Amino acid sequence: MGKISLESIVEAVNDLPALPQVVVQVIKLTEDPDSTAQDINYILNQDQAITARVLKMANSAFYGFPRRIGSVTDAIILLGFRTLRSIVMAASVSDILNKEIEGYALEYGELWRHSQCAAMAARLIARKSKFAFLDLAYTAALLHDIGKVILNNTMKETYREVVALVNEESISFIEAENKILGFNHAEVGARVADKWNLPPETVEAIQLHHSPEEAQVNPRLTAIVHLADAICVSMGIGMGIDGLLYPMSGEAMQLLGLDELEIENVISELVDVFADQQIFELK
């Protein structure tokens, strides 16, 4: 089978919906020091579906507030601008990620579960490794596999070849994608992030989440996303076939000053949080 051109993939990226205007405006407002909670509340209230999802996530066990967060203004006051921004991003991309991705053997909702798991793992790892921008870690990890949405149809055709190559040559899944397609889901995901005007370090973290040692813009962010992804694979959340031969980078752990015990602690915290399934159910 001939290689699919990267051009046809770029077209598929261009067909992906832009970030909703509400999200773009919330990102702008949360970066403006003069914005108020009222400004953000006003924008979000224009999209009731996103607002309902934001409140559902803000009330999940992950954020752990003892009293119910009843309004966007409450959420901003209790969680802060940055955290709210990352929740708004999750609420807006959940539809794109919450599909069946047959090309990667992911059942309906599995990619969303995996993405949300990685986002939460990244936030916990960021905190443990004293990485100041928790929302950046959360968002980059949330979007790390968005390239799979674009490559889904392509992979339906090449799926068997890729899996056969992984098994025959004992190489990682992403190497098999490179050999058969000429590019991989991480590169395609980086193009999506670029289309959405996300910061260069987010684009890099998505592109290099399987090879964090190559990162140059923000190696720590890329290491966090890599470890978050690997943790969710090890927990069996949204593995599909990409979980075949997934080594956890020792370099990434070293860079963040984490040992295996701390990784196990992240896993047990996630297990506790996932007892509350509403973190995944946004309808």
C-alpha distance (Angstrom), angle and dihedral (degrees) to the residues before:
residue distance angle dihedral
M1 . . .
G2 3.82 . .
K3 3.76 120.1 .
I4 3.77 117.0 -95.2
S5 3.76 110.7 -117.5
L6 3.76 118.4 -110.7
E7 3.83 85.7 -132.7
S8 3.80 91.5 66.0
I9 3.80 88.6 50.5
V10 3.80 90.9 49.8
E11 3.81 88.0 53.8
A12 3.80 89.2 52.7
V13 3.82 88.9 51.4
N14 3.80 89.1 52.2
D15 3.80 89.8 52.3
L16 3.79 90.5 56.7
P17 3.79 110.0 102.3
A18 3.79 116.5 -100.0
L19 3.77 117.0 -113.8
P20 3.80 107.6 -79.2
Q21 3.81 112.3 -92.8
V22 3.80 89.6 -119.6
V23 3.82 90.4 60.3
V24 3.80 93.1 46.8
Q25 3.82 89.2 51.9
V26 3.82 93.0 46.7
I27 3.83 90.1 51.2
K28 3.82 89.7 50.8
L29 3.80 93.1 47.5
T30 3.80 94.7 47.1
E31 3.80 89.2 53.6
D32 3.82 92.2 51.0
P33 3.81 111.6 86.8
D34 3.82 90.4 -153.8
S35 3.82 94.6 59.3
T36 3.76 120.5 110.2
A37 3.79 133.1 -151.2
Q38 3.82 87.0 -108.2
D39 3.83 91.7 58.4
I40 3.80 91.4 54.2
N41 3.78 92.6 42.6
Y42 3.83 89.8 53.0
I43 3.83 92.4 52.5
L44 3.79 95.6 44.3
N45 3.78 92.9 48.4
Q46 3.79 87.8 65.3
D47 3.80 88.6 70.9
Q48 3.79 110.4 47.6
A49 3.82 94.7 -179.9
I50 3.82 92.8 57.3
T51 3.82 91.1 42.3
A52 3.82 91.6 53.7
R53 3.82 90.8 50.3
V54 3.80 92.4 46.4
L55 3.82 91.2 54.0
K56 3.80 91.9 45.9
M57 3.82 90.8 53.6
A58 3.80 93.4 42.7
N59 3.81 88.2 55.5
S60 3.80 95.3 49.0
A61 3.80 122.1 112.2
F62 3.82 90.0 -105.8
Y63 3.80 92.3 75.3
G64 3.78 90.9 37.1
F65 3.80 102.6 -154.2
P66 3.80 111.0 167.2
R67 3.77 94.2 -147.9
R68 3.78 124.9 56.1
I69 3.80 117.2 -95.7
G70 3.79 101.6 -136.1
S71 3.79 104.2 176.0
V72 3.79 142.2 26.4
T73 3.82 88.9 -109.5
D74 3.82 90.0 55.8
A75 3.80 89.8 48.7
I76 3.80 91.8 52.3
I77 3.80 93.5 47.5
L78 3.83 94.2 46.6
L79 3.81 100.0 36.7
G80 3.81 103.7 27.1
F81 3.81 132.3 -128.5
R82 3.80 97.0 -74.2
T83 3.78 96.4 50.4
L84 3.77 91.3 45.8
R85 3.81 89.3 51.6
S86 3.80 92.0 55.4
I87 3.82 91.8 47.2
V88 3.82 90.6 50.5
M89 3.82 89.2 52.0
A90 3.82 90.9 50.7
A91 3.80 92.1 47.3
S92 3.80 91.2 51.3
V93 3.84 98.9 47.0
S94 3.80 95.9 41.5
D95 3.82 91.1 92.8
I96 3.81 91.9 53.4
L97 3.82 92.5 47.8
N98 3.80 97.2 38.5
K99 3.81 96.1 80.2
E100 3.77 136.5 102.8
I101 3.80 107.6 -92.6
E102 3.80 100.7 -164.0
G103 3.80 93.2 171.4
Y104 3.81 88.1 69.0
A105 3.81 97.3 34.5
L106 3.80 91.1 -109.3
E107 3.76 116.5 147.7
Y108 3.79 122.9 -140.4
G109 3.82 109.5 -61.6
E110 3.81 95.5 8.1
L111 3.80 95.9 106.8
W112 3.80 89.3 50.2
R113 3.82 91.2 49.4
H114 3.80 90.8 48.5
S115 3.82 92.8 46.5
Q116 3.80 92.7 48.3
C117 3.83 90.8 46.2
A118 3.81 90.6 51.5
A119 3.82 91.8 47.1
M120 3.80 91.8 53.3
A121 3.80 92.9 42.8
A122 3.82 89.3 51.1
R123 3.79 91.4 52.3
L124 3.82 90.9 51.5
I125 3.83 92.6 46.0
A126 3.82 90.6 47.8
R127 3.78 90.0 54.0
K128 3.82 93.1 47.2
S129 3.80 92.7 48.0
K130 3.83 93.5 45.4
F131 3.82 93.6 -116.1
A132 3.80 102.4 161.0
F133 3.81 100.4 -149.2
L134 3.79 104.2 70.4
D135 3.80 93.2 164.8
L136 3.82 91.7 53.1
A137 3.81 89.9 53.3
Y138 3.80 90.9 46.6
T139 3.82 95.0 50.1
A140 3.83 96.6 43.7
A141 3.81 90.7 50.4
L142 3.80 91.7 44.3
L143 3.82 89.7 57.8
H144 3.82 99.6 35.1
D145 3.83 94.2 109.0
I146 3.80 100.0 35.0
G147 3.82 87.9 114.2
K148 3.81 87.6 71.8
V149 3.80 89.5 66.9
I150 3.82 89.1 57.6
L151 3.82 95.3 42.6
N152 3.79 94.5 43.9
N153 3.82 95.8 101.5
T154 3.80 93.5 40.9
M155 3.79 91.5 50.0
K156 3.80 92.6 50.8
E157 3.83 85.4 69.4
T158 3.81 98.6 40.8
Y159 3.82 98.6 32.0
R160 3.81 96.0 105.3
E161 3.79 93.1 46.1
V162 3.81 92.0 51.4
V163 3.81 93.6 48.1
A164 3.82 91.5 45.9
L165 3.81 90.2 52.2
V166 3.83 92.1 49.5
N167 3.81 89.5 53.1
E168 3.81 97.4 41.0
E169 3.78 97.7 46.6
S170 3.82 100.0 26.9
I171 3.78 90.2 -128.6
S172 3.78 127.5 143.2
F173 3.77 120.7 -90.6
I174 3.79 93.5 -110.7
E175 3.83 91.3 53.4
A176 3.81 89.1 52.3
E177 3.82 90.2 50.7
N178 3.82 89.2 51.8
K179 3.80 92.4 50.3
I180 3.79 96.0 47.2
L181 3.81 103.3 31.9
G182 3.79 100.1 25.9
F183 3.82 90.8 -124.8
N184 3.81 137.6 38.7
H185 3.79 142.8 -126.4
A186 3.82 92.4 -99.9
E187 3.83 92.8 58.3
V188 3.79 91.1 46.7
G189 3.83 90.0 48.7
A190 3.80 89.5 53.0
R191 3.82 88.8 55.9
V192 3.79 89.9 54.0
A193 3.81 91.5 50.7
D194 3.78 89.1 48.6
K195 3.82 91.1 50.5
W196 3.80 88.2 52.9
N197 3.84 90.5 52.4
L198 3.78 93.4 -119.6
P199 3.82 116.4 164.8
P200 3.84 118.7 -80.2
E201 3.82 92.7 -112.1
T202 3.82 90.0 56.5
V203 3.81 90.9 49.5
E204 3.82 89.5 49.9
A205 3.81 94.4 47.0
I206 3.82 90.1 53.7
Q207 3.79 93.1 45.4
L208 3.81 95.8 48.1
H209 3.81 102.7 33.0
H210 3.81 89.5 119.6
S211 3.83 93.9 44.7
P212 3.82 105.8 34.0
E213 3.81 93.7 162.9
E214 3.84 88.5 72.8
A215 3.82 94.2 60.2
Q216 3.80 117.9 117.6
V217 3.81 108.2 162.5
N218 3.81 94.8 58.2
P219 3.81 112.2 -9.8
R220 3.81 93.1 178.0
L221 3.79 93.5 55.6
T222 3.82 91.2 48.9
A223 3.83 90.1 48.0
I224 3.82 90.2 52.0
V225 3.82 92.7 51.1
H226 3.82 91.4 46.6
L227 3.81 93.1 51.7
A228 3.81 92.5 43.8
D229 3.82 90.3 53.3
A230 3.82 92.3 46.3
I231 3.83 91.3 49.2
C232 3.81 92.2 53.6
V233 3.81 90.6 47.6
S234 3.81 89.7 50.7
M235 3.83 88.7 50.8
G236 3.80 88.8 52.2
I237 3.81 93.8 -119.2
G238 3.79 111.5 148.9
M239 3.77 95.5 -22.9
G240 3.79 100.5 150.4
I241 3.79 109.2 165.2
D242 3.78 95.4 -48.5
G243 3.81 87.3 80.3
L244 3.80 89.4 72.3
L245 3.79 109.4 116.3
Y246 3.79 98.8 -8.5
P247 3.79 109.5 168.3
M248 3.82 117.5 -163.9
S249 3.79 109.0 -129.3
G250 3.80 113.0 -115.3
E251 3.80 87.8 -162.7
A252 3.80 91.1 58.2
M253 3.82 90.7 51.8
Q254 3.80 91.2 48.0
L255 3.80 93.3 48.0
L256 3.82 89.8 54.5
G257 3.80 93.5 41.6
L258 3.82 93.1 -121.1
D259 3.79 128.6 142.2
E260 3.80 131.1 -161.1
L261 3.78 92.7 -93.2
E262 3.81 90.9 58.6
I263 3.81 90.6 48.3
E264 3.83 88.2 52.5
N265 3.81 89.0 50.7
V266 3.81 90.1 54.3
I267 3.81 89.2 50.9
S268 3.80 93.1 50.9
E269 3.82 91.5 47.7
L270 3.81 89.0 52.0
V271 3.80 92.0 48.6
D272 3.82 88.6 55.6
V273 3.80 92.6 47.8
F274 3.81 93.1 47.9
A275 3.78 90.5 58.5
D276 3.82 80.7 81.7
Q277 3.81 101.1 67.9
Q278 3.79 94.0 -173.0
I279 3.80 88.4 85.3
F280 3.82 85.5 75.7
E281 3.78 100.1 36.0
L282 3.74 111.0 77.2
K283 3.77 101.3 159.6
